[in-house]
Amino acid sequence: MQGRCRNKRKAISPIIATLTLVAVTLVAAVAVGGFIFGVFSSQTSTAQVSVTYAQIAVPQQAGTFVIQVGQEPQNYVGTIILVNSGTSSIGISGLSLTYGGSTYFASASSGTISAGGTQTIYITGLSSLPTSGQQFTGAVVLSNGAQVPFVGTFV
């Protein structure tokens, strides 16, 4: 009698077993691939800042390297225009400027670039007198430590 009971038991069909294994394999592959390639990562907001314009005129006299962010001062010798094409605002910490073999740094007391917006940095003074046609390089230092480089020629 026990032999008959064993013959009456049936397992799942080989077709259903194969389909189940294929389905489980596909789900596992999609899950692993999603995490590896970042498909399932959460969206983070980031700032993507670039310099679109950098012009500095040769001043009449040297003084202290000073910058002002945002509001246009009465007397300034240069402008740096920034664009943030990202989805997050970011602060401006300062500006470095290299010319004539020396590098100068000025801190920004305040200033942010809103998401999708522009911001202007005004240079109100230079530490040493450059010559017209002399090349300068620099970088805008952002609040997260990133540096946005730029290059230009004194006019």
C-alpha positions in Angstrom: 0.0 0.0 0.0 2.8 2.4 0.7 4.0 1.9 -2.9 0.7 3.2 -4.2 0.8 6.4 -2.1 4.2 7.3 -3.4 3.0 6.9 -7.0 0.1 9.3 -6.4 2.3 12.2 -5.3 3.1 14.6 -8.1 5.8 17.3 -8.2 5.4 20.6 -10.0 5.6 20.4 -13.7 9.1 20.9 -15.3 7.8 23.9 -17.3 6.5 25.7 -14.2 9.8 25.0 -12.4 11.8 26.4 -15.3 9.6 29.5 -15.6 9.9 30.1 -11.8 13.7 29.8 -11.9 13.9 32.2 -14.9 11.6 34.7 -13.2 13.6 34.6 -9.9 16.9 35.0 -11.9 15.5 38.1 -13.8 14.3 39.8 -10.6 17.7 39.2 -9.0 19.6 40.5 -12.0 17.5 43.7 -12.2 17.9 44.3 -8.5 21.7 43.9 -8.6 22.0 45.8 -11.8 19.9 48.7 -10.4 22.1 49.1 -7.4 25.4 48.7 -9.3 24.5 51.2 -12.0 22.6 53.6 -9.7 19.2 53.2 -11.2 17.6 52.9 -7.7 19.7 55.6 -6.1 17.9 58.5 -4.6 18.0 61.7 -6.5 20.2 64.3 -4.9 20.3 67.9 -5.5 23.7 69.3 -6.7 25.1 72.6 -7.7 26.8 72.7 -11.1 28.7 76.0 -11.3 30.7 77.4 -14.2 32.3 80.7 -15.0 30.8 82.2 -18.1 32.7 85.6 -18.1 35.9 86.8 -16.6 37.3 90.3 -17.3 39.6 92.4 -15.3 40.9 95.9 -16.2 44.3 97.2 -15.2 43.6 99.5 -12.2 45.2 102.9 -11.7 46.9 101.9 -8.5 47.5 98.7 -6.4 46.1 98.2 -3.0 44.4 95.1 -1.5 42.8 92.3 -3.4 39.1 92.7 -2.5 36.0 91.1 -4.0 32.3 91.8 -3.5 29.6 89.3 -4.4 26.2 90.4 -5.7 25.6 94.1 -5.4 27.6 96.2 -7.9 30.0 98.6 -6.1 30.7 102.1 -7.3 34.3 101.4 -8.3 35.4 98.0 -9.5 38.1 96.8 -11.9 36.8 93.3 -12.9 33.8 91.0 -13.0 33.4 87.2 -12.8 30.0 85.9 -13.8 29.0 82.5 -12.5 26.1 80.3 -13.7 24.6 77.5 -11.6 22.9 75.0 -13.9 22.4 72.5 -11.0 19.4 71.9 -8.8 20.8 73.2 -5.5 22.0 76.6 -4.3 25.6 76.9 -3.1 27.7 79.5 -1.3 30.7 81.4 -2.5 33.7 81.3 -0.1 36.3 83.3 -2.0 38.3 83.9 -5.1 41.9 83.1 -6.0 43.7 85.0 -8.7 47.1 84.3 -10.1 49.1 86.7 -12.3 52.7 87.9 -12.5 54.0 84.9 -10.7 51.9 85.5 -7.5 48.6 84.1 -6.3 46.2 86.3 -4.3 43.1 85.2 -2.4 40.1 87.2 -1.2 37.3 85.9 1.0 33.7 86.5 0.2 31.8 87.6 3.3 28.5 86.5 1.8 27.1 85.3 -1.4 25.2 82.4 -2.9 24.3 81.1 -6.3 20.7 79.9 -6.4 19.8 76.8 -8.4 19.4 77.8 -12.1 20.7 81.3 -11.3 23.6 83.6 -12.0 25.8 85.6 -9.7 28.5 88.2 -10.3 31.7 88.7 -8.3 33.1 92.2 -8.5 36.8 92.7 -8.1 37.3 96.1 -6.4 41.1 96.1 -5.9 44.2 94.2 -6.9 47.4 93.7 -4.8 49.8 94.5 -7.6 49.6 96.2 -10.9 49.4 93.9 -13.9 50.1 95.1 -17.5 47.5 95.2 -20.2 47.5 92.0 -22.2 48.9 90.0 -19.3 47.2 86.6 -18.7 45.5 85.7 -15.4 44.1 82.5 -14.0 41.9 82.0 -11.0 39.3 79.9 -9.3 36.1 80.7 -7.5 36.0 78.7 -4.2 32.6 77.4 -3.3 31.3 76.6 0.2 31.7 72.8 -0.4 35.4 73.3 -1.2 35.0 72.9 -4.9 37.0 75.3 -7.1 35.6 76.6 -10.4 38.6 77.7 -12.6 38.7 80.6 -15.1 41.3 82.3 -17.3 41.5 85.7 -19.0 43.6 88.6 -20.1 43.9 92.0 -18.4 42.4 94.8 -20.5 
